[in-house]
Amino acid sequence: MGFTPPFTGIHAIAFALFDAQERLDRAAMRRQTQICLGLGVHGIAALGLATEVSKLSLAERLTVMEWVAEDVAGKAPLAFTIFGGSVAEQVEQVRAAEAARADWVILQPPMVGAFGAAEYIRFFGRIAEATTLPVAIQNAPAYMGRGLSAGDIAELVRQHPNICLIKGEGPATEIRQLLEVTEGRLPVMNGRGGLELADNLRAGCVGFILAPDTIDWALRVHERFLAGDEAGAEEAYRAVLPAIVFIMQSIESLICYGKRIFGARAGLTIHDRGPALRPSTFGLDLVAKYAETLGPYRDRLTS
């Protein structure tokens, strides 16, 4: 593990890429990581919502860890989202992430039942206590149906100091509130496909974790913003925003259409693993339109 928090910038969260028989596609997954590293992302992650983690068996999740770790090869900070319905299941995957030399892990709330904040605080705390890795909490109530308030998160961090980052999935106003409640002590990275990207940076986000479909444009916005060129950041954001709005109608839309925009831009054929939202003819027309507008990926390491 060669990287330590705080983790900042634009990090890529891998899509799960399947072959025509709905098996994980090793070559396509490697190509995805190569593209992201070539674009200059500030980190790589896998096994989040964009990775369709709930459709993967435990063995497949561990395989994805092995593949992505092999392909990243220490070139960027590496994180794995930890998915599971019990403390024991999540701890097992944290152990696998440690073995894969992850630099940090992102804990998801268990997708079973719906409980009060105290139960989630205990759940996350027991897993955080089981590792020396830096831990982030994914707080995405709009997408996952369960989450914590800003006050709950402050209490969780007070009890467990290795919880050092929040992976948010909320509007800029909520992100700002979280930063204020935690008095700026807890870095926040947002997602939501890059919606409100510039405003989230103004709110105090240290970065984003995004699927690769439009991530090169997010890098452009981020770079201009950090350089003090807010007008240029807004210009880049306005250019990519129609594609983000099309993609981010839901997580299912991201996986259906966002993944296909990525495939079109990367020269990869996309196959679904059922159950899945299937693309409409008009939806595929829009995929082609946005892929053409966004253009092919340009490898900064060779261009």
TILUM-579459 format. One record per residue (C-alpha): x, y, z; residue number from 1. Coordinates in steps of 0.05 Angstrom, whole numbers, plus 32768, in hexadecimal, padded with zeros to 4 digits. Layout:
REM TILUM-579459
rec x: X; y: Y; z: Z; n: NUM
...
This chain:
REM TILUM-579459
rec x: 8000; y: 8000; z: 8000; n: 1
rec x: 8024; y: 803E; z: 7FE7; n: 2
rec x: 7FEF; y: 8074; z: 7FF1; n: 3
rec x: 7FD2; y: 8093; z: 802F; n: 4
rec x: 7F96; y: 80C0; z: 803B; n: 5
rec x: 7F7C; y: 80F3; z: 802F; n: 6
rec x: 7F68; y: 80D8; z: 7FEB; n: 7
rec x: 7F54; y: 8110; z: 7FBC; n: 8
rec x: 7F45; y: 811E; z: 7F73; n: 9
rec x: 7F1E; y: 80F6; z: 7F3F; n: 10
rec x: 7F1D; y: 80AB; z: 7F4C; n: 11
rec x: 7F00; y: 8078; z: 7F1C; n: 12
rec x: 7ECF; y: 8043; z: 7F35; n: 13
rec x: 7ED1; y: 8007; z: 7F05; n: 14
rec x: 7E96; y: 7FEE; z: 7EDE; n: 15
rec x: 7E8B; y: 7FA2; z: 7EE0; n: 16
rec x: 7E98; y: 7F8D; z: 7E98; n: 17
rec x: 7E7A; y: 7F4B; z: 7E81; n: 18
rec x: 7E81; y: 7F20; z: 7E43; n: 19
rec x: 7E47; y: 7F05; z: 7E1A; n: 20
rec x: 7E3D; y: 7ECC; z: 7E4B; n: 21
rec x: 7E37; y: 7EFE; z: 7E85; n: 22
rec x: 7E7B; y: 7EEA; z: 7EA2; n: 23
rec x: 7EAC; y: 7F1E; z: 7EBA; n: 24
rec x: 7ED8; y: 7F31; z: 7E7F; n: 25
rec x: 7F21; y: 7F32; z: 7E94; n: 26
rec x: 7F3C; y: 7F56; z: 7E57; n: 27
rec x: 7F06; y: 7F8C; z: 7E59; n: 28
rec x: 7F11; y: 7F99; z: 7EA3; n: 29
rec x: 7F5C; y: 7FA1; z: 7E97; n: 30
rec x: 7F4F; y: 7FD1; z: 7E5E; n: 31
rec x: 7F21; y: 7FFA; z: 7E8A; n: 32
rec x: 7F57; y: 8002; z: 7EBF; n: 33
rec x: 7F8B; y: 8013; z: 7E8A; n: 34
rec x: 7F5E; y: 804A; z: 7E6D; n: 35
rec x: 7F52; y: 8068; z: 7EB1; n: 36
rec x: 7F9C; y: 8068; z: 7EC4; n: 37
rec x: 7FAD; y: 8085; z: 7E80; n: 38
rec x: 7F7D; y: 80BE; z: 7E8B; n: 39
rec x: 7FA1; y: 80D0; z: 7ECA; n: 40
rec x: 7F6C; y: 80C1; z: 7EFE; n: 41
rec x: 7F82; y: 80CC; z: 7F46; n: 42
rec x: 7F6B; y: 8087; z: 7F5E; n: 43
rec x: 7F47; y: 8047; z: 7F4A; n: 44
rec x: 7F0F; y: 8024; z: 7F6F; n: 45
rec x: 7EE2; y: 7FE8; z: 7F62; n: 46
rec x: 7EA7; y: 7FC2; z: 7F7E; n: 47
rec x: 7E78; y: 7FFD; z: 7F87; n: 48
rec x: 7E33; y: 8008; z: 7F6A; n: 49
rec x: 7E4F; y: 8013; z: 7F24; n: 50
rec x: 7E72; y: 7FCF; z: 7F2A; n: 51
rec x: 7E2E; y: 7FAF; z: 7F34; n: 52
rec x: 7E4A; y: 7F90; z: 7F73; n: 53
rec x: 7E08; y: 7F73; z: 7F89; n: 54
rec x: 7E07; y: 7F48; z: 7F49; n: 55
rec x: 7E4C; y: 7F2B; z: 7F57; n: 56
rec x: 7E59; y: 7EED; z: 7F81; n: 57
rec x: 7E8B; y: 7EF1; z: 7FB9; n: 58
rec x: 7EBC; y: 7ECB; z: 7F8E; n: 59
rec x: 7EB2; y: 7EFE; z: 7F56; n: 60
rec x: 7EBC; y: 7F38; z: 7F85; n: 61
rec x: 7EFE; y: 7F1A; z: 7F9C; n: 62
rec x: 7F12; y: 7F0F; z: 7F53; n: 63
rec x: 7F04; y: 7F58; z: 7F42; n: 64
rec x: 7F30; y: 7F6C; z: 7F7C; n: 65
rec x: 7F69; y: 7F41; z: 7F61; n: 66
rec x: 7F61; y: 7F5A; z: 7F1A; n: 67
rec x: 7F5D; y: 7FA3; z: 7F2A; n: 68
rec x: 7F96; y: 7FA0; z: 7F5B; n: 69
rec x: 7FC1; y: 7F7C; z: 7F27; n: 70
rec x: 7FB1; y: 7FB0; z: 7EF2; n: 71
rec x: 7FB9; y: 7FEE; z: 7F1E; n: 72
rec x: 7FFC; y: 7FD1; z: 7F37; n: 73
rec x: 8008; y: 800A; z: 7F68; n: 74
rec x: 8001; y: 8041; z: 7F34; n: 75
rec x: 7FC8; y: 8064; z: 7F59; n: 76
rec x: 7FA4; y: 805F; z: 7F9C; n: 77
rec x: 7F78; y: 8021; z: 7F9C; n: 78
rec x: 7F36; y: 8018; z: 7FC1; n: 79
rec x: 7F01; y: 7FE2; z: 7FC4; n: 80
rec x: 7EB9; y: 7FEC; z: 7FD9; n: 81
rec x: 7EA5; y: 7FB7; z: 800C; n: 82
rec x: 7E61; y: 7F98; z: 8001; n: 83
rec x: 7E3F; y: 7F66; z: 802E; n: 84
rec x: 7E04; y: 7F58; z: 805B; n: 85
rec x: 7E2A; y: 7F4A; z: 809B; n: 86
rec x: 7E67; y: 7F61; z: 80C1; n: 87
rec x: 7E89; y: 7F1E; z: 80B4; n: 88
rec x: 7E7D; y: 7F22; z: 8069; n: 89
rec x: 7E98; y: 7F68; z: 8064; n: 90
rec x: 7ED4; y: 7F59; z: 8090; n: 91
rec x: 7EE5; y: 7F1E; z: 8063; n: 92
rec x: 7EE7; y: 7F4D; z: 8027; n: 93
rec x: 7F0F; y: 7F81; z: 804D; n: 94
rec x: 7F42; y: 7F4A; z: 8059; n: 95
rec x: 7F43; y: 7F3C; z: 800F; n: 96
rec x: 7F4C; y: 7F86; z: 8000; n: 97
rec x: 7F87; y: 7F87; z: 8030; n: 98
rec x: 7FA5; y: 7F4B; z: 800C; n: 99
rec x: 7F9B; y: 7F6F; z: 7FC9; n: 100
rec x: 7FC3; y: 7FA9; z: 7FE6; n: 101
rec x: 7F8A; y: 7FDA; z: 7FE4; n: 102
rec x: 7F9A; y: 801F; z: 7FFF; n: 103
rec x: 7F55; y: 8029; z: 801D; n: 104
rec x: 7F10; y: 800B; z: 801F; n: 105
rec x: 7ECA; y: 8028; z: 8018; n: 106
rec x: 7E94; y: 8009; z: 8044; n: 107
rec x: 7E4C; y: 8003; z: 802A; n: 108
rec x: 7E12; y: 7FFA; z: 8059; n: 109
rec x: 7DF7; y: 7FB3; z: 8058; n: 110
rec x: 7DBF; y: 7FAC; z: 8025; n: 111
rec x: 7D92; y: 7F86; z: 8055; n: 112
rec x: 7D5B; y: 7FA5; z: 807E; n: 113
rec x: 7D58; y: 7FEE; z: 8092; n: 114
rec x: 7D71; y: 8003; z: 80D6; n: 115
rec x: 7D7D; y: 803F; z: 8101; n: 116
rec x: 7DBE; y: 8067; z: 8100; n: 117
rec x: 7DD9; y: 8047; z: 8140; n: 118
rec x: 7DD7; y: 8002; z: 811F; n: 119
rec x: 7DFE; y: 801A; z: 80E1; n: 120
rec x: 7E30; y: 803E; z: 810E; n: 121
rec x: 7E3D; y: 7FFD; z: 8133; n: 122
rec x: 7E40; y: 7FD6; z: 80F2; n: 123
rec x: 7E73; y: 8004; z: 80D0; n: 124
rec x: 7E9A; y: 800B; z: 8110; n: 125
rec x: 7EA5; y: 7FC0; z: 8119; n: 126
rec x: 7EC0; y: 7FBB; z: 80D2; n: 127
rec x: 7EEC; y: 7FF8; z: 80DA; n: 128
rec x: 7F09; y: 7FDA; z: 8119; n: 129
rec x: 7F1C; y: 7F9B; z: 80F3; n: 130
rec x: 7F4E; y: 7FBE; z: 80C4; n: 131
rec x: 7F87; y: 7FF0; z: 80C6; n: 132
rec x: 7F75; y: 8008; z: 8080; n: 133
rec x: 7F57; y: 804E; z: 8078; n: 134
rec x: 7F0C; y: 8046; z: 8074; n: 135
rec x: 7ED7; y: 806F; z: 804F; n: 136
rec x: 7E8C; y: 8069; z: 8058; n: 137
rec x: 7E5F; y: 806A; z: 801B; n: 138
rec x: 7E23; y: 8094; z: 802E; n: 139
rec x: 7DF1; y: 808E; z: 7FF5; n: 140
rec x: 7DAA; y: 808D; z: 8011; n: 141
rec x: 7D8C; y: 80A5; z: 7FCF; n: 142
rec x: 7DA9; y: 8068; z: 7FAA; n: 143
rec x: 7DAC; y: 8034; z: 7FE1; n: 144
rec x: 7D70; y: 8045; z: 800C; n: 145
rec x: 7D9A; y: 8049; z: 804C; n: 146
rec x: 7DCC; y: 807B; z: 8067; n: 147
rec x: 7DE3; y: 80A8; z: 809F; n: 148
rec x: 7DD8; y: 80F1; z: 80AF; n: 149
rec x: 7E12; y: 8122; z: 80B5; n: 150
rec x: 7E0D; y: 811D; z: 8100; n: 151
rec x: 7E0E; y: 80D1; z: 80FF; n: 152
rec x: 7E4C; y: 80D3; z: 80D3; n: 153
rec x: 7E6E; y: 8103; z: 8104; n: 154
rec x: 7E61; y: 80D3; z: 813D; n: 155
rec x: 7E7B; y: 8097; z: 8115; n: 156
rec x: 7EBB; y: 80BB; z: 8105; n: 157
rec x: 7EC4; y: 80D0; z: 814E; n: 158
rec x: 7EC1; y: 8087; z: 8163; n: 159
rec x: 7EEC; y: 806B; z: 812B; n: 160
rec x: 7F26; y: 8097; z: 8115; n: 161
rec x: 7F3B; y: 806B; z: 80DA; n: 162
rec x: 7EF9; y: 807E; z: 80B9; n: 163
rec x: 7F17; y: 80B9; z: 8095; n: 164
rec x: 7EEC; y: 80C7; z: 8057; n: 165
rec x: 7EA4; y: 80C8; z: 8040; n: 166
rec x: 7E8F; y: 80B0; z: 7FFB; n: 167
rec x: 7E51; y: 80DA; z: 7FF1; n: 168
rec x: 7E19; y: 80D3; z: 7FBE; n: 169
rec x: 7DF3; y: 8113; z: 7FCB; n: 170
rec x: 7DE8; y: 815A; z: 7FB4; n: 171
rec x: 7E1B; y: 8191; z: 7FC1; n: 172
rec x: 7DF0; y: 81B0; z: 7FF7; n: 173
rec x: 7DF0; y: 816F; z: 8020; n: 174
rec x: 7E3B; y: 8167; z: 8016; n: 175
rec x: 7E46; y: 81AD; z: 8030; n: 176
rec x: 7E1B; y: 819E; z: 806D; n: 177
rec x: 7E44; y: 8160; z: 807C; n: 178
rec x: 7E85; y: 8186; z: 8077; n: 179
rec x: 7E6A; y: 81BB; z: 80A6; n: 180
rec x: 7E51; y: 8189; z: 80D9; n: 181
rec x: 7E93; y: 8165; z: 80D9; n: 182
rec x: 7EB8; y: 81A8; z: 80DB; n: 183
rec x: 7EE0; y: 8197; z: 809D; n: 184
rec x: 7F04; y: 815E; z: 80C1; n: 185
rec x: 7EE8; y: 8128; z: 8093; n: 186
rec x: 7EF8; y: 812A; z: 8049; n: 187
rec x: 7EBD; y: 811C; z: 801A; n: 188
rec x: 7EBF; y: 8100; z: 7FD4; n: 189
rec x: 7E7E; y: 8102; z: 7FAD; n: 190
rec x: 7E64; y: 80D7; z: 7F75; n: 191
rec x: 7E20; y: 80DD; z: 7F51; n: 192
rec x: 7E43; y: 80D8; z: 7F0E; n: 193
rec x: 7E60; y: 811D; z: 7F15; n: 194
rec x: 7E1F; y: 8143; z: 7F1D; n: 195
rec x: 7E2C; y: 8189; z: 7F3B; n: 196
rec x: 7E76; y: 817B; z: 7F33; n: 197
rec x: 7E8F; y: 81C3; z: 7F38; n: 198
rec x: 7E5E; y: 81D5; z: 7F70; n: 199
rec x: 7E75; y: 8198; z: 7F98; n: 200
rec x: 7EBC; y: 81B0; z: 7F92; n: 201
rec x: 7EA6; y: 81F5; z: 7FAA; n: 202
rec x: 7E81; y: 81D3; z: 7FE4; n: 203
rec x: 7EC3; y: 81B4; z: 7FFA; n: 204
rec x: 7EC5; y: 816E; z: 7FDA; n: 205
rec x: 7F0B; y: 8155; z: 7FD4; n: 206
rec x: 7EF9; y: 812D; z: 7F96; n: 207
rec x: 7ECB; y: 80FC; z: 7F75; n: 208
rec x: 7EC5; y: 80B1; z: 7F6A; n: 209
rec x: 7EA6; y: 80A7; z: 7F25; n: 210
rec x: 7E9B; y: 8072; z: 7EF1; n: 211
rec x: 7EC8; y: 8079; z: 7EB4; n: 212
rec x: 7E92; y: 808F; z: 7E82; n: 213
rec x: 7E9F; y: 80DA; z: 7E88; n: 214
rec x: 7EDA; y: 80D9; z: 7EB8; n: 215
rec x: 7F0B; y: 80FC; z: 7E89; n: 216
rec x: 7EDC; y: 8138; z: 7E88; n: 217
rec x: 7ED8; y: 8136; z: 7ED4; n: 218
rec x: 7F24; y: 8138; z: 7ED6; n: 219
rec x: 7F22; y: 8176; z: 7EA9; n: 220
rec x: 7EF0; y: 8199; z: 7ED7; n: 221
rec x: 7F19; y: 8187; z: 7F14; n: 222
rec x: 7F5B; y: 819E; z: 7EF7; n: 223
rec x: 7F3F; y: 81E1; z: 7EE1; n: 224
rec x: 7F1D; y: 81EC; z: 7F24; n: 225
rec x: 7F5D; y: 81DE; z: 7F4B; n: 226
rec x: 7F83; y: 820D; z: 7F1D; n: 227
rec x: 7F54; y: 8245; z: 7F31; n: 228
rec x: 7F31; y: 8245; z: 7EED; n: 229
rec x: 7EEA; y: 823F; z: 7F05; n: 230
rec x: 7ECE; y: 825A; z: 7EC4; n: 231
rec x: 7EF4; y: 8225; z: 7E9D; n: 232
rec x: 7EDC; y: 81EF; z: 7ECE; n: 233
rec x: 7E94; y: 8205; z: 7EC4; n: 234
rec x: 7E9E; y: 8204; z: 7E78; n: 235
rec x: 7EB8; y: 81BD; z: 7E7A; n: 236
rec x: 7E7F; y: 81A9; z: 7EA8; n: 237
rec x: 7E4A; y: 81C7; z: 7E7B; n: 238
rec x: 7E66; y: 81A0; z: 7E41; n: 239
rec x: 7E60; y: 815C; z: 7E64; n: 240
rec x: 7E21; y: 816A; z: 7E8C; n: 241
rec x: 7DEE; y: 8152; z: 7E58; n: 242
rec x: 7E10; y: 810E; z: 7E56; n: 243
rec x: 7E13; y: 810A; z: 7EA2; n: 244
rec x: 7DC9; y: 811A; z: 7EA8; n: 245
rec x: 7DB8; y: 80E4; z: 7E74; n: 246
rec x: 7DE3; y: 80B1; z: 7E98; n: 247
rec x: 7DD0; y: 80C0; z: 7EE0; n: 248
rec x: 7D85; y: 80B6; z: 7EDF; n: 249
rec x: 7D91; y: 807B; z: 7F0E; n: 250
rec x: 7DC6; y: 8048; z: 7F1F; n: 251
rec x: 7DA5; y: 8019; z: 7EED; n: 252
rec x: 7DAB; y: 804F; z: 7EB8; n: 253
rec x: 7DF5; y: 8059; z: 7EC8; n: 254
rec x: 7E01; y: 800F; z: 7EC0; n: 255
rec x: 7DD8; y: 800A; z: 7E80; n: 256
rec x: 7DE9; y: 804A; z: 7E5B; n: 257
rec x: 7E26; y: 8065; z: 7E7F; n: 258
rec x: 7E4A; y: 8023; z: 7E76; n: 259
rec x: 7E38; y: 8023; z: 7E2C; n: 260
rec x: 7E53; y: 806A; z: 7E23; n: 261
rec x: 7E93; y: 8052; z: 7E44; n: 262
rec x: 7E94; y: 8016; z: 7E15; n: 263
rec x: 7E88; y: 8040; z: 7DD7; n: 264
rec x: 7EC0; y: 8070; z: 7DEB; n: 265
rec x: 7EEF; y: 8037; z: 7DFE; n: 266
rec x: 7EE1; y: 8009; z: 7DC3; n: 267
rec x: 7EC4; y: 7FD3; z: 7DEF; n: 268
rec x: 7E84; y: 7FAB; z: 7DE5; n: 269
rec x: 7E56; y: 7FAE; z: 7E22; n: 270
rec x: 7E2D; y: 7F73; z: 7E3A; n: 271
rec x: 7DFB; y: 7F73; z: 7E72; n: 272
rec x: 7DF4; y: 7F43; z: 7EAC; n: 273
rec x: 7DAB; y: 7F39; z: 7EBC; n: 274
rec x: 7D81; y: 7F52; z: 7EDB; n: 275
rec x: 7D91; y: 7F93; z: 7EB9; n: 276
rec x: 7D73; y: 7FD0; z: 7E9A; n: 277
rec x: 7D75; y: 7FC2; z: 7E4F; n: 278
rec x: 7D84; y: 7FFB; z: 7E20; n: 279
rec x: 7D4E; y: 8015; z: 7DF2; n: 280
rec x: 7D5C; y: 8026; z: 7DA9; n: 281
rec x: 7D55; y: 8070; z: 7DB9; n: 282
rec x: 7D82; y: 8067; z: 7DF5; n: 283
rec x: 7DB8; y: 8048; z: 7DC9; n: 284
rec x: 7DB1; y: 8083; z: 7D99; n: 285
rec x: 7DBF; y: 80B1; z: 7DD4; n: 286
rec x: 7DFA; y: 8086; z: 7DE9; n: 287
rec x: 7E18; y: 808F; z: 7DA3; n: 288
rec x: 7E0A; y: 80DA; z: 7DA5; n: 289
rec x: 7E2B; y: 80E5; z: 7DE8; n: 290
rec x: 7E66; y: 80B7; z: 7DD9; n: 291
rec x: 7E74; y: 80DF; z: 7D9A; n: 292
rec x: 7E6D; y: 8121; z: 7DBF; n: 293
rec x: 7E9B; y: 810B; z: 7DF7; n: 294
rec x: 7ECD; y: 80EC; z: 7DC7; n: 295
rec x: 7EFD; y: 80B2; z: 7DD0; n: 296
rec x: 7F29; y: 80AD; z: 7E0E; n: 297
rec x: 7F6D; y: 80CE; z: 7E06; n: 298
rec x: 7FA6; y: 80AD; z: 7E2C; n: 299
rec x: 7FCF; y: 80E3; z: 7E4C; n: 300
rec x: 800A; y: 80B4; z: 7E53; n: 301
rec x: 8011; y: 80AB; z: 7E08; n: 302
rec x: 7FF1; y: 80E9; z: 7DE9; n: 303
